[in-house]
Amino acid sequence: MDGLFSENWCAAFTRKWNNCHEITTELAAANFNDIVALGYIDAPAPEIFIHVSHGRVTAVNTVNLETHDTVATWDLRAEPQQWLKWRGVGPGLTGLGIAVANRQIVFIQGDYRKMIRQPLLAASFIKFFSFL
């Protein structure tokens, strides 16, 4: 098992995401073309940036001098043990609401309420955890 947010993890994440017809189709239908950042709650910057175009991941970059000024549309943070707990098996829709309310996952950027009310985005977000 590769370390979370490592370069090997990024490559595996991209492969899993882009091979999932359901998520790429749903996000393409929702016209999802965004940059999603993932990281840890108390960190000053995210660990990675996921570039999504027409529902497909086009790049996953670890944060470094070349990417540190990237602006994410979505920036999600959780404690390392929480990301690992969700790895492969996400919280589910109800669990996600509880996790947001209890600050187990924090939306630094992005509108959780707007996302959760759009079925294509909500379903894809729940599926995203299976790629961790």
Secondary structure, 3 states (H helix, E strand, C coil): CCCCCCHHHHHHHHHHHHCCHHHHHHHHHCCCCEEEEEECCCCCCCCEEEEEECCEEEEEEECCCCCCCCCCCEEEEECHHHHHHHCCCCCHHHHHHHHHHCCCEEEEECCHHHHHCCHHHHHHHHHHHHHC
